[in-house]
């Protein structure tokens, strides 16, 4: 059984992420928690205390309406759904919830290029700070099965726990991996030891290895994912430079995966 945390600002992109999660995990045997966070604009003033209470009441009501929209999605009516309204910045609030409620994965939507400075910035921050895997679902992404996963490889040891989550996902969906390394120099070559370690971590899940030469890792992986029609791109959140590049507005406008291909960020 998986506990799936679904942050929402009540927008269409958040509901699309919910639909993706339901298609990926199904309604039986899993727990879905819808969470909305809010902050006070000017804490410490009497007027603001009253406003904060109003914010909370409105948030609870809006989240209840969103939960009804969730239940209207395919599979949503039979799912076990909980709602939580939390005070505080989204990243900090979700980190606490992950520990308190033993969350297995966060699934969150992003508006794409137009929303990078709003919900998208929260997705980028959560991707780098989350103690659990984060699945970021673009606004135009639709689940049509998980057959091909592009796994970014930086030629360093991978965290077994993180890889176990990914391997289980691949086994459950029948997906296979393409292990991709973006070389920034001509003499950058894979370490036979790291490839042998990856063999052990991936177990019986089939995979192929590919290498491309490019100075822009985010652009190269996006192009590769689109060209090979990947259903998902997976990276470790230690790839800070890649994540910064991927969510930077000037870069994102060029990335096809920002509008279609979900991104799974694994701890480690």
C-alpha positions as CSV (number, residue, x, y, z in Angstrom):
1,X,0.0,0.0,0.0
2,X,1.3,3.4,-0.9
3,X,0.5,6.8,0.7
4,X,0.4,9.4,-2.0
5,X,0.5,13.1,-1.0
6,X,-1.2,15.5,-3.5
7,X,-0.5,19.2,-2.9
8,X,-3.1,21.5,-4.5
9,X,-3.8,25.1,-5.2
10,X,-7.1,24.1,-6.6
11,X,-6.0,24.7,-10.2
12,X,-6.5,22.5,-13.3
13,X,-2.8,21.4,-13.2
14,X,-3.3,20.1,-9.7
15,X,-6.3,18.1,-10.6
16,X,-4.4,16.7,-13.6
17,X,-1.7,15.5,-11.3
18,X,-4.4,13.8,-9.2
19,X,-5.8,12.1,-12.3
20,X,-2.3,10.9,-13.3
21,X,-1.7,9.5,-9.8
22,X,-5.0,7.6,-9.8
23,X,-4.2,6.2,-13.3
24,X,-0.7,5.2,-12.1
25,X,-1.5,3.7,-8.7
26,X,-5.2,2.9,-9.0
27,X,-7.9,3.3,-6.4
28,X,-7.6,0.0,-4.5
29,X,-5.1,-0.5,-1.6
30,X,-3.6,3.0,-1.6
31,X,-4.2,6.2,0.5
32,X,-4.5,9.6,-1.1
33,X,-4.0,12.8,0.9
34,X,-5.0,16.1,-0.6
35,X,-3.1,19.0,1.0
36,X,-3.4,22.8,0.7
37,X,-1.1,25.2,2.4
38,X,-1.5,28.9,3.2
39,X,0.5,31.7,4.8
40,X,-0.4,35.1,6.4
41,X,0.6,38.2,4.4
42,X,1.5,40.2,7.5
43,X,1.6,38.1,10.7
44,X,1.4,39.9,14.0
45,X,-1.5,42.4,13.5
46,X,-5.0,42.0,15.0
47,X,-6.6,42.5,11.6
48,X,-4.4,39.8,10.1
49,X,-5.3,37.3,12.9
50,X,-8.9,37.7,11.8
51,X,-7.9,37.4,8.2
52,X,-5.9,34.3,8.9
53,X,-8.9,32.6,10.4
54,X,-10.9,33.5,7.3
55,X,-8.1,32.1,5.1
56,X,-8.2,28.9,7.0
57,X,-12.0,28.6,6.8
58,X,-11.9,29.4,3.0
59,X,-9.1,26.9,2.5
60,X,-11.0,24.1,4.2
61,X,-14.1,24.8,2.1
62,X,-12.2,25.0,-1.1
63,X,-10.3,21.8,-0.4
64,X,-13.6,20.0,0.3
65,X,-14.8,21.2,-3.1
66,X,-11.5,20.0,-4.7
67,X,-11.9,16.6,-3.0
68,X,-15.3,16.3,-4.7
69,X,-13.6,17.0,-8.0
70,X,-11.0,14.3,-7.1
71,X,-13.8,11.8,-6.5
72,X,-15.2,12.6,-9.9
73,X,-12.1,11.5,-11.6
74,X,-11.9,7.9,-13.0
75,X,-11.2,5.7,-10.0
76,X,-11.6,8.6,-7.6
77,X,-14.9,7.5,-6.2
78,X,-13.4,4.2,-4.8
79,X,-10.2,5.7,-3.5
80,X,-9.4,6.3,0.2
81,X,-9.0,10.1,0.3
82,X,-8.1,12.4,3.2
83,X,-7.8,16.2,3.2
84,X,-5.3,18.4,5.2
85,X,-5.0,22.2,5.4
86,X,-1.6,23.3,6.7
87,X,-0.3,26.7,7.7
88,X,3.1,27.7,6.4
89,X,5.3,27.7,3.3
90,X,4.5,24.7,1.1
91,X,7.9,23.1,1.1
92,X,8.3,23.2,4.9
93,X,4.7,22.0,5.5
94,X,5.1,19.1,3.1
95,X,8.3,18.0,4.7
96,X,6.6,17.8,8.1
97,X,3.6,15.9,6.6
98,X,5.9,13.4,4.9
99,X,7.3,12.4,8.3
100,X,4.1,12.6,10.3
101,X,2.0,10.6,7.9
102,X,4.6,8.2,6.5
103,X,4.2,9.4,2.9
104,X,5.7,7.3,0.1
105,X,5.5,9.8,-2.8
106,X,4.5,13.3,-3.5
107,X,2.6,13.9,-6.8
108,X,2.3,17.5,-7.8
109,X,1.3,19.4,-10.9
110,X,3.0,22.3,-12.6
111,X,1.5,24.8,-14.9
112,X,4.4,24.7,-17.3
113,X,6.2,27.8,-18.6
114,X,3.5,30.3,-17.6
115,X,3.4,29.0,-14.1
116,X,7.1,28.6,-13.3
117,X,7.1,31.5,-10.9
118,X,4.0,30.2,-9.1
119,X,3.2,26.6,-8.6
120,X,6.2,25.6,-10.7
121,X,8.6,27.2,-8.3
122,X,7.1,25.2,-5.4
123,X,7.6,22.0,-7.5
124,X,11.3,22.9,-8.1
125,X,11.9,23.6,-4.4
126,X,10.1,20.5,-3.3
127,X,12.0,18.4,-5.8
128,X,15.3,19.5,-4.2
129,X,14.2,19.3,-0.5
130,X,11.7,16.4,-0.3
131,X,12.6,13.4,2.0
132,X,10.5,11.2,-0.4
133,X,10.3,10.8,-4.1
134,X,8.5,13.7,-6.0
135,X,6.6,13.0,-9.2
136,X,6.1,16.3,-11.1
137,X,3.3,16.1,-13.6
138,X,3.2,18.8,-16.4
139,X,-0.2,20.4,-17.2
140,X,-0.5,18.6,-20.5
141,X,0.7,15.1,-19.3
142,X,-1.7,12.2,-19.5
143,X,-1.1,8.7,-18.3
144,X,-1.1,6.2,-21.2
145,X,1.0,3.5,-19.5
146,X,4.5,3.4,-18.3
147,X,6.7,1.6,-20.8
148,X,9.9,3.6,-21.1
149,X,11.7,5.4,-18.3
150,X,14.8,7.6,-18.9
151,X,17.1,7.4,-15.9
152,X,19.7,10.1,-15.7
153,X,23.1,8.7,-14.7
154,X,25.9,10.9,-13.3
155,X,28.5,8.1,-13.0
156,X,28.2,8.1,-9.2
157,X,26.8,5.5,-6.8
158,X,23.0,5.5,-6.5
159,X,21.1,5.4,-3.3
160,X,19.6,1.8,-3.0
161,X,16.4,3.0,-1.3
162,X,15.8,5.5,-4.1
163,X,16.5,2.9,-6.7
164,X,14.2,0.4,-5.0
165,X,11.3,2.8,-5.3
166,X,12.0,3.2,-9.0
167,X,12.5,-0.5,-9.6
168,X,9.3,-1.4,-7.9
169,X,7.5,1.1,-10.1
170,X,9.0,-0.4,-13.2
171,X,8.1,-3.9,-12.1
172,X,4.6,-3.0,-11.4
173,X,4.0,-1.3,-14.7
174,X,6.3,-3.4,-16.9
175,X,8.5,-0.5,-17.8
176,X,12.1,-0.7,-19.0
177,X,14.9,1.8,-18.5
178,X,17.2,3.8,-20.7
179,X,20.2,4.7,-18.6
180,X,21.4,8.0,-20.0
181,X,24.6,9.9,-19.3
182,X,25.3,13.4,-20.6
183,X,29.0,13.9,-21.1
184,X,30.3,17.4,-20.9
185,X,33.8,16.5,-22.2
186,X,34.9,14.1,-24.9
187,X,37.0,12.0,-22.4
188,X,34.2,11.5,-19.9
189,X,33.5,7.8,-19.8
190,X,31.3,5.5,-17.7
191,X,33.0,3.7,-14.8
192,X,32.6,-0.1,-15.3
193,X,32.2,-0.4,-11.5
194,X,29.2,2.0,-11.5
195,X,27.6,0.2,-14.4
196,X,28.1,-3.1,-12.5
197,X,26.5,-1.5,-9.4
198,X,23.5,-0.4,-11.5
199,X,23.1,-4.0,-12.8
200,X,22.7,-5.0,-9.1
201,X,20.3,-2.2,-8.3
202,X,18.1,-2.7,-11.3
203,X,18.0,-6.4,-10.9
204,X,15.9,-8.1,-13.6
205,X,14.4,-4.9,-15.0
206,X,15.7,-4.6,-18.6
207,X,17.7,-1.5,-19.5
208,X,19.9,-0.1,-22.2
209,X,22.7,2.5,-21.8
210,X,23.2,5.6,-23.9
211,X,25.5,8.5,-23.8
212,X,25.2,11.9,-25.4
213,X,27.7,14.8,-25.6
214,X,26.3,18.2,-24.6
215,X,27.1,21.1,-22.3
216,X,23.5,21.6,-21.3
217,X,22.4,18.5,-19.3
218,X,18.7,19.6,-19.0
219,X,18.4,20.3,-22.7
220,X,20.1,17.1,-23.7
221,X,18.0,14.8,-21.5
222,X,14.8,16.6,-22.6
223,X,15.7,16.2,-26.2
224,X,16.6,12.5,-25.7
225,X,13.4,11.9,-23.8
226,X,11.2,13.4,-26.5
227,X,13.1,11.7,-29.4
228,X,12.8,8.3,-27.8
229,X,9.2,8.9,-26.7
230,X,9.9,8.3,-23.0
231,X,6.9,8.2,-20.6
232,X,8.9,9.4,-17.6
233,X,12.3,11.0,-16.8
234,X,13.9,10.0,-13.4
235,X,16.7,11.9,-11.7
236,X,18.2,12.0,-8.2
237,X,17.7,15.2,-6.3
238,X,21.4,15.5,-5.8
239,X,21.4,16.6,-9.4
240,X,20.9,20.2,-8.3
241,X,22.4,21.8,-11.3
242,X,20.1,19.8,-13.6
243,X,17.0,20.7,-11.6
244,X,18.0,24.4,-11.5
245,X,18.4,24.3,-15.3
246,X,15.2,22.4,-15.9
247,X,13.1,24.9,-13.9
248,X,14.7,28.1,-15.1
249,X,12.2,30.0,-17.1
250,X,14.5,30.8,-20.0
251,X,15.4,27.1,-20.4
252,X,12.0,25.7,-19.7
253,X,10.5,27.4,-22.8
254,X,12.7,25.1,-24.9
255,X,12.0,21.9,-23.1
256,X,9.3,19.6,-24.6
257,X,9.2,17.5,-21.4
258,X,7.9,20.5,-19.5
259,X,4.6,20.2,-21.2
260,X,4.2,16.4,-21.7
261,X,6.7,14.1,-19.8
262,X,6.5,13.8,-16.0
263,X,9.7,14.1,-14.0
264,X,10.4,11.8,-11.0
265,X,12.9,13.2,-8.5
266,X,14.3,10.5,-6.2
267,X,16.0,11.2,-2.9
268,X,19.7,10.4,-2.7
